[in-house]
Amino acid sequence: MYPATPEVRFAATYMANGMLGATLYAGRRADDGTIEPAPDGHRASEIVQQIAGGPDGQAKLLGAFGKHLTVPVRAGPSAAPTAKC
């Protein structure tokens, strides 16, 4: 569907371009529902900063992921359960 339909490619590219501007950061949800970013020296912050090689790689990663949010694909477990329900 993606290669054959220009409208799908346009929608996927639009979503991908929107994802390019997202920023990844480590944080924690406060009791009031807001997100409190982790301090710069925190281990979680260091791990997030290393994802995809830093901010430039993160933008590329999120942009590529935007297409997967638009184009429907079959996703699910690769093995069926053996026990009868």
All heavy atoms as a GROMACS GRO file, in nm:
protein
  610
    1MET      N    1   0.082  -0.118   0.000
    1MET     CA    2   0.000   0.000   0.000
    1MET      C    3   0.087   0.126   0.000
    1MET      O    4   0.058   0.219  -0.071
    1MET     CB    5  -0.092  -0.001   0.123
    1MET     CG    6  -0.172   0.124   0.132
    1MET     SD    7  -0.282   0.153   0.272
    1MET     CE    8  -0.294   0.008   0.360
    2TYR      N    9   0.192   0.128   0.078
    2TYR     CA   10   0.276   0.247   0.089
    2TYR      C   11   0.340   0.288  -0.043
    2TYR      O   12   0.328   0.403  -0.083
    2TYR     CB   13   0.383   0.225   0.198
    2TYR     CG   14   0.476   0.341   0.216
    2TYR    CD1   15   0.438   0.452   0.289
    2TYR    CD2   16   0.603   0.340   0.161
    2TYR    CE1   17   0.523   0.559   0.307
    2TYR    CE2   18   0.689   0.446   0.178
    2TYR     CZ   19   0.648   0.556   0.251
    2TYR     OH   20   0.732   0.662   0.268
    3PRO      N   21   0.406   0.196  -0.118
    3PRO     CA   22   0.470   0.239  -0.242
    3PRO      C   23   0.371   0.273  -0.353
    3PRO      O   24   0.401   0.353  -0.441
    3PRO     CB   25   0.556   0.120  -0.284
    3PRO     CG   26   0.548   0.020  -0.177
    3PRO     CD   27   0.439   0.059  -0.083
    4ALA      N   28   0.252   0.213  -0.350
    4ALA     CA   29   0.158   0.228  -0.461
    4ALA      C   30   0.061   0.345  -0.445
    4ALA      O   31  -0.003   0.385  -0.542
    4ALA     CB   32   0.080   0.099  -0.479
    5THR      N   33   0.049   0.400  -0.326
    5THR     CA   34  -0.052   0.502  -0.302
    5THR      C   35   0.012   0.633  -0.256
    5THR      O   36   0.061   0.642  -0.144
    5THR     CB   37  -0.151   0.452  -0.194
    5THR    OG1   38  -0.194   0.321  -0.227
    5THR    CG2   39  -0.271   0.544  -0.184
    6PRO      N   40   0.010   0.735  -0.343
    6PRO     CA   41   0.074   0.862  -0.307
    6PRO      C   42   0.015   0.927  -0.181
    6PRO      O   43   0.087   0.988  -0.105
    6PRO     CB   44   0.050   0.952  -0.429
    6PRO     CG   45   0.016   0.860  -0.540
    6PRO     CD   46  -0.042   0.737  -0.479
    7GLU      N   47  -0.115   0.911  -0.159
    7GLU     CA   48  -0.177   0.972  -0.041
    7GLU      C   49  -0.123   0.911   0.088
    7GLU      O   50  -0.105   0.981   0.188
    7GLU     CB   51  -0.330   0.955  -0.046
    7GLU     CG   52  -0.397   1.033  -0.156
    7GLU     CD   53  -0.396   0.962  -0.292
    7GLU    OE1   54  -0.343   0.850  -0.302
    7GLU    OE2   55  -0.448   1.019  -0.387
    8VAL      N   56  -0.098   0.781   0.085
    8VAL     CA   57  -0.042   0.715   0.203
    8VAL      C   58   0.100   0.762   0.226
    8VAL      O   59   0.140   0.789   0.340
    8VAL     CB   60  -0.049   0.561   0.188
    8VAL    CG1   61   0.022   0.492   0.304
    8VAL    CG2   62  -0.194   0.515   0.180
    9ARG      N   63   0.178   0.773   0.119
    9ARG     CA   64   0.316   0.823   0.133
    9ARG      C   65   0.316   0.965   0.188
    9ARG      O   66   0.397   1.001   0.273
    9ARG     CB   67   0.389   0.819  -0.001
    9ARG     CG   68   0.442   0.684  -0.036
    9ARG     CD   69   0.546   0.688  -0.147
    9ARG     NE   70   0.513   0.774  -0.259
    9ARG     CZ   71   0.444   0.736  -0.365
    9ARG    NH1   72   0.399   0.613  -0.375
    9ARG    NH2   73   0.420   0.820  -0.463
   10PHE      N   74   0.223   1.049   0.139
   10PHE     CA   75   0.215   1.186   0.189
   10PHE      C   76   0.182   1.189   0.338
   10PHE      O   77   0.246   1.261   0.415
   10PHE     CB   78   0.108   1.265   0.111
   10PHE     CG   79   0.082   1.402   0.169
   10PHE    CD1   80   0.166   1.508   0.139
   10PHE    CD2   81  -0.024   1.423   0.255
   10PHE    CE1   82   0.145   1.633   0.193
   10PHE    CE2   83  -0.046   1.548   0.310
   10PHE     CZ   84   0.038   1.653   0.278
   11ALA      N   85   0.082   1.110   0.379
   11ALA     CA   86   0.042   1.107   0.520
   11ALA      C   87   0.156   1.056   0.608
   11ALA      O   88   0.183   1.110   0.716
   11ALA     CB   89  -0.082   1.020   0.538
   12ALA      N   90   0.226   0.953   0.561
   12ALA     CA   91   0.338   0.898   0.638
   12ALA      C   92   0.451   0.998   0.649
   12ALA      O   93   0.512   1.014   0.755
   12ALA     CB   94   0.387   0.768   0.575
   13THR      N   95   0.481   1.069   0.541
   13THR     CA   96   0.586   1.170   0.544
   13THR      C   97   0.547   1.286   0.634
   13THR      O   98   0.629   1.341   0.708
   13THR     CB   99   0.615   1.221   0.401
   13THR    OG1  100   0.653   1.109   0.320
   13THR    CG2  101   0.727   1.323   0.400
   14TYR      N  102   0.420   1.325   0.632
   14TYR     CA  103   0.370   1.432   0.719
   14TYR      C  104   0.388   1.394   0.866
   14TYR      O  105   0.437   1.474   0.947
   14TYR     CB  106   0.223   1.459   0.686
   14TYR     CG  107   0.163   1.573   0.762
   14TYR    CD1  108   0.182   1.705   0.720
   14TYR    CD2  109   0.087   1.551   0.877
   14TYR    CE1  110   0.126   1.810   0.790
   14TYR    CE2  111   0.031   1.656   0.946
   14TYR     CZ  112   0.051   1.785   0.903
   14TYR     OH  113  -0.003   1.889   0.972
   15MET      N  114   0.352   1.271   0.900
   15MET     CA  115   0.368   1.224   1.038
   15MET      C  116   0.515   1.219   1.075
   15MET      O  117   0.555   1.259   1.184
   15MET     CB  118   0.305   1.086   1.054
   15MET     CG  119   0.325   1.024   1.190
   15MET     SD  120   0.239   1.108   1.322
   15MET     CE  121   0.074   1.047   1.297
   16ALA      N  122   0.598   1.168   0.984
   16ALA     CA  123   0.742   1.157   1.011
   16ALA      C  124   0.802   1.295   1.034
   16ALA      O  125   0.883   1.314   1.125
   16ALA     CB  126   0.812   1.088   0.895
   17ASN      N  127   0.764   1.394   0.954
   17ASN     CA  128   0.818   1.530   0.971
   17ASN      C  129   0.774   1.589   1.104
   17ASN      O  130   0.850   1.663   1.167
   17ASN     CB  131   0.774   1.620   0.856
   17ASN     CG  132   0.845   1.586   0.728
   17ASN    OD1  133   0.951   1.524   0.728
   17ASN    ND2  134   0.787   1.626   0.616
   18GLY      N  135   0.655   1.556   1.150
   18GLY     CA  136   0.610   1.603   1.281
   18GLY      C  137   0.691   1.540   1.394
   18GLY      O  138   0.721   1.605   1.495
   19MET      N  139   0.729   1.416   1.377
   19MET     CA  140   0.807   1.346   1.479
   19MET      C  141   0.951   1.397   1.487
   19MET      O  142   1.016   1.382   1.589
   19MET     CB  143   0.808   1.196   1.451
   19MET     CG  144   0.672   1.130   1.456
   19MET     SD  145   0.612   1.106   1.622
   19MET     CE  146   0.723   0.982   1.682
   20LEU      N  147   1.000   1.455   1.378
   20LEU     CA  148   1.139   1.504   1.377
   20LEU      C  149   1.164   1.609   1.485
   20LEU      O  150   1.276   1.623   1.533
   20LEU     CB  151   1.174   1.562   1.240
   20LEU     CG  152   1.191   1.463   1.127
   20LEU    CD1  153   1.206   1.536   0.994
   20LEU    CD2  154   1.310   1.374   1.152
   21GLY      N  155   1.062   1.684   1.522
   21GLY     CA  156   1.080   1.790   1.620
   21GLY      C  157   1.066   1.747   1.765
   21GLY      O  158   1.082   1.828   1.856
   22ALA      N  159   1.036   1.620   1.788
   22ALA     CA  160   1.018   1.572   1.925
   22ALA      C  161   1.152   1.563   1.997
   22ALA      O  162   1.256   1.543   1.935
   22ALA     CB  163   0.950   1.435   1.924
   23THR      N  164   1.148   1.580   2.127
   23THR     CA  165   1.267   1.571   2.210
   23THR      C  166   1.250   1.457   2.310
   23THR      O  167   1.149   1.451   2.379
   23THR     CB  168   1.290   1.703   2.286
   23THR    OG1  169   1.302   1.808   2.192
   23THR    CG2  170   1.416   1.696   2.371
   24LEU      N  171   1.347   1.369   2.316
   24LEU     CA  172   1.344   1.262   2.415
   24LEU      C  173   1.413   1.307   2.542
   24LEU      O  174   1.520   1.368   2.536
   24LEU     CB  175   1.416   1.138   2.360
   24LEU     CG  176   1.360   1.074   2.234
   24LEU    CD1  177   1.444   0.953   2.195
   24LEU    CD2  178   1.216   1.033   2.253
   25TYR      N  179   1.352   1.280   2.655
   25TYR     CA  180   1.416   1.308   2.784
   25TYR      C  181   1.360   1.214   2.888
   25TYR      O  182   1.250   1.162   2.875
   25TYR     CB  183   1.398   1.454   2.826
   25TYR     CG  184   1.256   1.497   2.852
   25TYR    CD1  185   1.201   1.488   2.978
   25TYR    CD2  186   1.177   1.547   2.749
   25TYR    CE1  187   1.070   1.527   3.002
   25TYR    CE2  188   1.048   1.586   2.771
   25TYR     CZ  189   0.994   1.576   2.898
   25TYR     OH  190   0.865   1.613   2.920
   26ALA      N  191   1.441   1.188   2.989
   26ALA     CA  192   1.399   1.103   3.100
   26ALA      C  193   1.322   1.188   3.199
   26ALA      O  194   1.356   1.303   3.223
   26ALA     CB  195   1.521   1.040   3.167
   27GLY      N  196   1.217   1.131   3.254
   27GLY     CA  197   1.138   1.206   3.350
   27GLY      C  198   1.050   1.113   3.431
   27GLY      O  199   1.051   0.992   3.414
   28ARG      N  200   0.973   1.174   3.516
   28ARG     CA  201   0.884   1.099   3.605
   28ARG      C  202   0.754   1.177   3.614
   28ARG      O  203   0.754   1.300   3.620
   28ARG     CB  204   0.954   1.087   3.738
   28ARG     CG  205   0.872   1.048   3.853
   28ARG     CD  206   0.954   1.038   3.978
   28ARG     NE  207   1.078   0.965   3.948
   28ARG     CZ  208   1.164   0.925   4.038
   28ARG    NH1  209   1.143   0.951   4.164
   28ARG    NH2  210   1.273   0.860   4.005
   29ARG      N  211   0.643   1.103   3.615
   29ARG     CA  212   0.512   1.169   3.626
   29ARG      C  213   0.487   1.204   3.772
   29ARG      O  214   0.493   1.119   3.861
   29ARG     CB  215   0.401   1.078   3.575
   29ARG     CG  216   0.265   1.148   3.574
   29ARG     CD  217   0.156   1.060   3.516
   29ARG     NE  218   0.185   1.018   3.381
   29ARG     CZ  219   0.157   1.089   3.272
   29ARG    NH1  220   0.103   1.207   3.283
   29ARG    NH2  221   0.185   1.042   3.154
   30ALA      N  222   0.459   1.331   3.796
   30ALA     CA  223   0.429   1.378   3.932
   30ALA      C  224   0.284   1.343   3.967
   30ALA      O  225   0.205   1.304   3.881
   30ALA     CB  226   0.452   1.528   3.941
   31ASP      N  227   0.248   1.361   4.092
   31ASP     CA  228   0.113   1.330   4.137
   31ASP      C  229   0.008   1.416   4.068
   31ASP      O  230  -0.105   1.371   4.050
   31ASP     CB  231   0.102   1.350   4.289
   31ASP     CG  232   0.184   1.247   4.366
   31ASP    OD1  233   0.206   1.137   4.311
   31ASP    OD2  234   0.226   1.277   4.480
   32ASP      N  235   0.045   1.537   4.028
   32ASP     CA  236  -0.052   1.625   3.962
   32ASP      C  237  -0.060   1.601   3.811
   32ASP      O  238  -0.132   1.669   3.740
   32ASP     CB  239  -0.019   1.772   3.989
   32ASP     CG  240   0.116   1.814   3.933
   32ASP    OD1  241   0.189   1.730   3.878
   32ASP    OD2  242   0.149   1.934   3.945
   33GLY      N  243   0.015   1.501   3.759
   33GLY     CA  244   0.008   1.466   3.618
   33GLY      C  245   0.114   1.531   3.530
   33GLY      O  246   0.126   1.496   3.414
   34THR      N  247   0.190   1.624   3.583
   34THR     CA  248   0.296   1.686   3.505
   34THR      C  249   0.418   1.595   3.500
   34THR      O  250   0.431   1.502   3.579
   34THR     CB  251   0.337   1.823   3.565
   34THR    OG1  252   0.384   1.802   3.698
   34THR    CG2  253   0.220   1.920   3.567
   35ILE      N  254   0.505   1.622   3.405
   35ILE     CA  255   0.627   1.543   3.392
   35ILE      C  256   0.744   1.622   3.448
   35ILE      O  257   0.767   1.737   3.407
   35ILE     CB  258   0.655   1.508   3.244
   35ILE    CG1  259   0.536   1.437   3.182
   35ILE    CG2  260   0.782   1.426   3.231
   35ILE    CD1  261   0.504   1.303   3.243
   36GLU      N  262   0.815   1.563   3.541
   36GLU     CA  263   0.933   1.626   3.599
   36GLU      C  264   1.057   1.567   3.533
   36GLU      O  265   1.084   1.447   3.548
   36GLU     CB  266   0.939   1.600   3.750
   36GLU     CG  267   0.821   1.655   3.827
   36GLU     CD  268   0.822   1.611   3.972
   36GLU    OE1  269   0.903   1.523   4.010
   36GLU    OE2  270   0.740   1.665   4.047
   37PRO      N  271   1.133   1.645   3.457
   37PRO     CA  272   1.254   1.591   3.394
   37PRO      C  273   1.356   1.547   3.498
   37PRO      O  274   1.370   1.608   3.604
   37PRO     CB  275   1.309   1.709   3.312
   37PRO     CG  276   1.195   1.804   3.297
   37PRO     CD  277   1.108   1.784   3.419
   38ALA      N  278   1.427   1.439   3.467
   38ALA     CA  279   1.534   1.392   3.555
   38ALA      C  280   1.651   1.489   3.546
   38ALA      O  281   1.673   1.551   3.442
   38ALA     CB  282   1.577   1.252   3.514
   39PRO      N  283   1.728   1.504   3.653
   39PRO     CA  284   1.844   1.593   3.649
   39PRO      C  285   1.947   1.546   3.545
   39PRO      O  286   1.951   1.429   3.509
   39PRO     CB  287   1.903   1.584   3.789
   39PRO     CG  288   1.805   1.512   3.873
   39PRO     CD  289   1.710   1.442   3.782
   40ASP      N  290   2.030   1.637   3.497
   40ASP     CA  291   2.127   1.605   3.393
   40ASP      C  292   2.223   1.493   3.433
   40ASP      O  293   2.259   1.411   3.350
   40ASP     CB  294   2.208   1.729   3.355
   40ASP     CG  295   2.126   1.827   3.273
   40ASP    OD1  296   2.029   1.782   3.209
   40ASP    OD2  297   2.159   1.946   3.273
   41GLY      N  298   2.263   1.483   3.556
   41GLY     CA  299   2.357   1.381   3.598
   41GLY      C  300   2.293   1.246   3.628
   41GLY      O  301   2.362   1.149   3.657
   42HIS      N  302   2.161   1.237   3.622
   42HIS     CA  303   2.090   1.113   3.655
   42HIS      C  304   2.120   1.005   3.551
   42HIS      O  305   2.136   1.035   3.432
   42HIS     CB  306   1.940   1.142   3.660
   42HIS     CG  307   1.860   1.034   3.724
   42HIS    ND1  308   1.817   0.923   3.655
   42HIS    CD2  309   1.816   1.020   3.851
   42HIS    CE1  310   1.750   0.845   3.737
   42HIS    NE2  311   1.747   0.902   3.857
   43ARG      N  312   2.128   0.882   3.594
   43ARG     CA  313   2.161   0.771   3.504
   43ARG      C  314   2.059   0.759   3.390
   43ARG      O  315   2.095   0.732   3.275
   43ARG     CB  316   2.169   0.640   3.582
   43ARG     CG  317   2.200   0.520   3.498
   43ARG     CD  318   2.344   0.523   3.449
   43ARG     NE  319   2.369   0.407   3.366
   43ARG     CZ  320   2.431   0.409   3.250
   43ARG    NH1  321   2.477   0.522   3.202
   43ARG    NH2  322   2.448   0.300   3.182
   44ALA      N  323   1.931   0.778   3.420
   44ALA     CA  324   1.828   0.769   3.316
   44ALA      C  325   1.849   0.877   3.209
   44ALA      O  326   1.832   0.852   3.090
   44ALA     CB  327   1.689   0.781   3.377
   45SER      N  328   1.888   0.997   3.251
   45SER     CA  329   1.916   1.105   3.155
   45SER      C  330   2.033   1.070   3.065
   45SER      O  331   2.031   1.095   2.944
   45SER     CB  332   1.945   1.236   3.228
   45SER     OG  333   1.832   1.282   3.294
   46GLU      N  334   2.135   1.010   3.124
   46GLU     CA  335   2.251   0.969   3.045
   46GLU      C  336   2.214   0.863   2.941
   46GLU      O  337   2.260   0.869   2.827
   46GLU     CB  338   2.361   0.917   3.137
   46GLU     CG  339   2.421   1.023   3.228
   46GLU     CD  340   2.516   0.965   3.330
   46GLU    OE1  341   2.535   0.842   3.332
   46GLU    OE2  342   2.570   1.044   3.410
   47ILE      N  343   2.129   0.769   2.980
   47ILE     CA  344   2.087   0.664   2.887
   47ILE      C  345   2.007   0.724   2.773
   47ILE      O  346   2.029   0.691   2.656
   47ILE     CB  347   2.008   0.555   2.962
   47ILE    CG1  348   2.100   0.479   3.056
   47ILE    CG2  349   1.940   0.460   2.864
   47ILE    CD1  350   2.029   0.384   3.150
   48VAL      N  351   1.913   0.812   2.804
   48VAL     CA  352   1.831   0.874   2.699
   48VAL      C  353   1.918   0.956   2.604
   48VAL      O  354   1.896   0.955   2.483
   48VAL     CB  355   1.719   0.960   2.761
   48VAL    CG1  356   1.648   1.043   2.655
   48VAL    CG2  357   1.619   0.872   2.834
   49GLN      N  358   2.018   1.025   2.657
   49GLN     CA  359   2.105   1.105   2.571
   49GLN      C  360   2.186   1.018   2.475
   49GLN      O  361   2.228   1.065   2.370
   49GLN     CB  362   2.199   1.190   2.656
   49GLN     CG  363   2.128   1.301   2.729
   49GLN     CD  364   2.218   1.373   2.830
   49GLN    OE1  365   2.334   1.340   2.844
   49GLN    NE2  366   2.160   1.470   2.899
   50GLN      N  367   2.207   0.892   2.508
   50GLN     CA  368   2.285   0.801   2.423
   50GLN      C  369   2.200   0.732   2.317
   50GLN      O  370   2.255   0.671   2.226
   50GLN     CB  371   2.355   0.696   2.509
   50GLN     CG  372   2.461   0.754   2.599
   50GLN     CD  373   2.517   0.650   2.695
   50GLN    OE1  374   2.483   0.533   2.689
   50GLN    NE2  375   2.604   0.694   2.784
   51ILE      N  376   2.069   0.739   2.328
   51ILE     CA  377   1.982   0.671   2.231
   51ILE      C  378   2.009   0.726   2.092
   51ILE      O  379   2.008   0.846   2.070
   51ILE     CB  380   1.833   0.688   2.268
   51ILE    CG1  381   1.803   0.617   2.399
   51ILE    CG2  382   1.742   0.638   2.156
   51ILE    CD1  383   1.663   0.640   2.452
   52ALA      N  384   2.034   0.637   2.000
   52ALA     CA  385   2.056   0.670   1.857
   52ALA      C  386   2.171   0.768   1.838
   52ALA      O  387   2.173   0.842   1.741
   52ALA     CB  388   1.928   0.722   1.794
   53GLY      N  389   2.265   0.772   1.930
   53GLY     CA  390   2.384   0.856   1.912
   53GLY      C  391   2.365   1.002   1.945
   53GLY      O  392   2.448   1.084   1.910
   54GLY      N  393   2.257   1.040   2.010
   54GLY     CA  394   2.237   1.179   2.049
   54GLY      C  395   2.119   1.243   1.977
   54GLY      O  396   2.043   1.176   1.907
   55PRO      N  397   2.101   1.374   1.992
   55PRO     CA  398   1.983   1.443   1.938
   55PRO      C  399   1.963   1.427   1.786
   55PRO      O  400   1.851   1.409   1.740
   55PRO     CB  401   2.007   1.589   1.975
   55PRO     CG  402   2.096   1.584   2.093
   55PRO     CD  403   2.183   1.463   2.073
   56ASP      N  404   2.070   1.432   1.708
   56ASP     CA  405   2.054   1.418   1.563
   56ASP      C  406   2.005   1.278   1.526
   56ASP      O  407   1.914   1.262   1.443
   56ASP     CB  408   2.185   1.448   1.490
   56ASP     CG  409   2.223   1.595   1.498
   56ASP    OD1  410   2.132   1.678   1.518
   56ASP    OD2  411   2.343   1.625   1.483
   57GLY      N  412   2.063   1.178   1.587
   57GLY     CA  413   2.020   1.041   1.561
   57GLY      C  414   1.879   1.015   1.613
   57GLY      O  415   1.802   0.940   1.552
   58GLN      N  416   1.844   1.079   1.725
   58GLN     CA  417   1.709   1.063   1.779
   58GLN      C  418   1.606   1.121   1.684
   58GLN      O  419   1.500   1.063   1.663
   58GLN     CB  420   1.700   1.129   1.916
   58GLN     CG  421   1.779   1.058   2.022
   58GLN     CD  422   1.784   1.134   2.153
   58GLN    OE1  423   1.720   1.237   2.170
   58GLN    NE2  424   1.862   1.083   2.246
   59ALA      N  425   1.636   1.235   1.623
   59ALA     CA  426   1.544   1.295   1.527
   59ALA      C  427   1.523   1.202   1.408
   59ALA      O  428   1.410   1.182   1.363
   59ALA     CB  429   1.596   1.431   1.481
   60LYS      N  430   1.630   1.143   1.359
   60LYS     CA  431   1.618   1.050   1.246
   60LYS      C  432   1.539   0.926   1.286
   60LYS      O  433   1.455   0.876   1.210
   60LYS     CB  434   1.756   1.010   1.196
   60LYS     CG  435   1.829   1.123   1.127
   60LYS     CD  436   1.968   1.079   1.084
   60LYS     CE  437   2.046   1.196   1.028
   60LYS     NZ  438   2.185   1.159   0.996
   61LEU      N  439   1.565   0.876   1.406
   61LEU     CA  440   1.494   0.758   1.455
   61LEU      C  441   1.345   0.785   1.467
   61LEU      O  442   1.262   0.706   1.422
   61LEU     CB  443   1.552   0.716   1.591
   61LEU     CG  444   1.481   0.602   1.662
   61LEU    CD1  445   1.515   0.470   1.596
   61LEU    CD2  446   1.521   0.599   1.809
   62LEU      N  447   1.309   0.897   1.527
   62LEU     CA  448   1.168   0.931   1.544
   62LEU      C  449   1.100   0.960   1.411
   62LEU      O  450   0.984   0.926   1.390
   62LEU     CB  451   1.153   1.051   1.639
   62LEU     CG  452   1.191   1.022   1.784
   62LEU    CD1  453   1.193   1.151   1.864
   62LEU    CD2  454   1.098   0.921   1.845
   63GLY      N  455   1.173   1.022   1.319
   63GLY     CA  456   1.119   1.047   1.186
   63GLY      C  457   1.088   0.917   1.113
   63GLY      O  458   0.983   0.903   1.050
   64ALA      N  459   1.176   0.820   1.123
   64ALA     CA  460   1.152   0.691   1.060
   64ALA      C  461   1.036   0.618   1.128
   64ALA      O  462   0.957   0.550   1.064
   64ALA     CB  463   1.278   0.606   1.066
   65PHE      N  464   1.023   0.635   1.259
   65PHE     CA  465   0.915   0.570   1.333
   65PHE      C  466   0.780   0.631   1.297
   65PHE      O  467   0.678   0.563   1.304
   65PHE     CB  468   0.941   0.582   1.483
   65PHE     CG  469   0.841   0.511   1.568
   65PHE    CD1  470   0.828   0.373   1.561
   65PHE    CD2  471   0.759   0.581   1.653
   65PHE    CE1  472   0.735   0.307   1.640
   65PHE    CE2  473   0.666   0.516   1.732
   65PHE     CZ  474   0.654   0.379   1.725
   66GLY      N  475   0.778   0.758   1.259
   66GLY     CA  476   0.652   0.823   1.220
   66GLY      C  477   0.581   0.751   1.108
   66GLY      O  478   0.458   0.745   1.105
   67LYS      N  479   0.655   0.694   1.016
   67LYS     CA  480   0.593   0.618   0.906
   67LYS      C  481   0.521   0.495   0.960
   67LYS      O  482   0.415   0.458   0.912
   67LYS     CB  483   0.697   0.578   0.804
   67LYS     CG  484   0.754   0.694   0.729
   67LYS     CD  485   0.857   0.652   0.628
   67LYS     CE  486   0.916   0.775   0.561
   67LYS     NZ  487   1.020   0.740   0.465
   68HIS      N  488   0.578   0.432   1.061
   68HIS     CA  489   0.517   0.312   1.118
   68HIS      C  490   0.389   0.344   1.194
   68HIS      O  491   0.305   0.257   1.213
   68HIS     CB  492   0.615   0.239   1.209
   68HIS     CG  493   0.734   0.187   1.135
   68HIS    ND1  494   0.729   0.076   1.053
   68HIS    CD2  495   0.860   0.232   1.126
   68HIS    CE1  496   0.847   0.054   0.999
   68HIS    NE2  497   0.928   0.148   1.043
   69LEU      N  498   0.375   0.467   1.239
   69LEU     CA  499   0.251   0.508   1.307
   69LEU      C  500   0.139   0.534   1.208
   69LEU      O  501   0.023   0.541   1.246
   69LEU     CB  502   0.276   0.634   1.390
   69LEU     CG  503   0.372   0.618   1.507
   69LEU    CD1  504   0.397   0.752   1.573
   69LEU    CD2  505   0.319   0.519   1.607
   70THR      N  506   0.173   0.551   1.081
   70THR     CA  507   0.075   0.586   0.978
   70THR      C  508   0.033   0.466   0.895
   70THR      O  509  -0.085   0.446   0.867
   70THR     CB  510   0.134   0.694   0.885
   70THR    OG1  511   0.181   0.802   0.964
   70THR    CG2  512   0.030   0.744   0.788
   71VAL      N  513   0.128   0.387   0.851
   71VAL     CA  514   0.100   0.276   0.761
   71VAL      C  515   0.063   0.152   0.841
   71VAL      O  516   0.140   0.108   0.925
   71VAL     CB  517   0.223   0.248   0.671
   71VAL    CG1  518   0.195   0.132   0.577
   71VAL    CG2  519   0.262   0.372   0.594
   72PRO      N  520  -0.057   0.098   0.817
   72PRO     CA  521  -0.096  -0.021   0.893
   72PRO      C  522  -0.015  -0.143   0.852
   72PRO      O  523   0.006  -0.168   0.734
   72PRO     CB  524  -0.243  -0.039   0.858
   72PRO     CG  525  -0.261   0.029   0.728
   72PRO     CD  526  -0.159   0.139   0.723
   73VAL      N  527   0.033  -0.213   0.951
   73VAL     CA  528   0.106  -0.338   0.927
   73VAL      C  529   0.054  -0.443   1.023
   73VAL      O  530  -0.005  -0.411   1.126
   73VAL     CB  531   0.258  -0.320   0.947
   73VAL    CG1  532   0.316  -0.224   0.845
   73VAL    CG2  533   0.290  -0.275   1.087
   74ARG      N  534   0.078  -0.567   0.990
   74ARG     CA  535   0.039  -0.674   1.081
   74ARG      C  536   0.145  -0.683   1.190
   74ARG      O  537   0.263  -0.699   1.161
   74ARG     CB  538   0.030  -0.806   1.006
   74ARG     CG  539  -0.014  -0.918   1.095
   74ARG     CD  540  -0.024  -1.047   1.015
   74ARG     NE  541  -0.069  -1.154   1.102
   74ARG     CZ  542   0.013  -1.230   1.174
   74ARG    NH1  543   0.142  -1.210   1.171
   74ARG    NH2  544  -0.036  -1.326   1.250
   75ALA      N  545   0.101  -0.674   1.312
   75ALA     CA  546   0.194  -0.685   1.424
   75ALA      C  547   0.129  -0.774   1.530
   75ALA      O  548   0.010  -0.766   1.554
   75ALA     CB  549   0.226  -0.549   1.481
   76GLY      N  550   0.209  -0.856   1.589
   76GLY     CA  551   0.156  -0.942   1.693
   76GLY      C  552   0.257  -1.046   1.731
   76GLY      O  553   0.370  -1.046   1.682
   77PRO      N  554   0.219  -1.137   1.819
   77PRO     CA  555   0.314  -1.239   1.863
   77PRO      C  556   0.352  -1.330   1.746
   77PRO      O  557   0.271  -1.357   1.657
   77PRO     CB  558   0.238  -1.314   1.970
   77PRO     CG  559   0.095  -1.281   1.951
   77PRO     CD  560   0.089  -1.150   1.881
   78SER      N  561   0.476  -1.374   1.747
   78SER     CA  562   0.522  -1.461   1.640
   78SER      C  563   0.494  -1.608   1.668
   78SER      O  564   0.513  -1.692   1.583
   78SER     CB  565   0.672  -1.440   1.617
   78SER     OG  566   0.742  -1.469   1.736
   79ALA      N  567   0.447  -1.639   1.786
   79ALA     CA  568   0.416  -1.778   1.821
   79ALA      C  569   0.280  -1.782   1.890
   79ALA      O  570   0.248  -1.695   1.971
   79ALA     CB  571   0.524  -1.836   1.913
   80ALA      N  572   0.201  -1.880   1.856
   80ALA     CA  573   0.070  -1.895   1.918
   80ALA      C  574   0.083  -1.973   2.048
   80ALA      O  575   0.169  -2.061   2.060
   80ALA     CB  576  -0.024  -1.968   1.822
   81PRO      N  577   0.000  -1.944   2.147
   81PRO     CA  578   0.006  -2.020   2.272
   81PRO      C  579  -0.031  -2.166   2.247
   81PRO      O  580  -0.113  -2.197   2.160
   81PRO     CB  581  -0.095  -1.950   2.361
   81PRO     CG  582  -0.179  -1.867   2.274
   81PRO     CD  583  -0.101  -1.840   2.149
   82THR      N  584   0.027  -2.254   2.322
   82THR     CA  585  -0.001  -2.397   2.304
   82THR      C  586  -0.113  -2.448   2.393
   82THR      O  587  -0.175  -2.549   2.363
   82THR     CB  588   0.126  -2.480   2.333
   82THR    OG1  589   0.171  -2.450   2.465
   82THR    CG2  590   0.235  -2.448   2.233
   83ALA      N  591  -0.141  -2.379   2.502
   83ALA     CA  592  -0.248  -2.422   2.593
   83ALA      C  593  -0.383  -2.378   2.538
   83ALA      O  594  -0.396  -2.270   2.482
   83ALA     CB  595  -0.225  -2.364   2.731
   84LYS      N  596  -0.483  -2.464   2.555
   84LYS     CA  597  -0.617  -2.426   2.511
   84LYS      C  598  -0.681  -2.338   2.614
   84LYS      O  599  -0.669  -2.359   2.735
   84LYS     CB  600  -0.702  -2.553   2.491
   84LYS     CG  601  -0.655  -2.635   2.373
   84LYS     CD  602  -0.749  -2.750   2.348
   84LYS     CE  603  -0.701  -2.828   2.229
   84LYS     NZ  604  -0.792  -2.936   2.195
   85CYS      N  605  -0.751  -2.236   2.566
   85CYS     CA  606  -0.816  -2.142   2.659
   85CYS      C  607  -0.957  -2.183   2.689
   85CYS      O  608  -1.028  -2.233   2.613
   85CYS     CB  609  -0.816  -2.002   2.599
   85CYS     SG  610  -0.649  -1.938   2.577
   0.00000   0.00000   0.00000
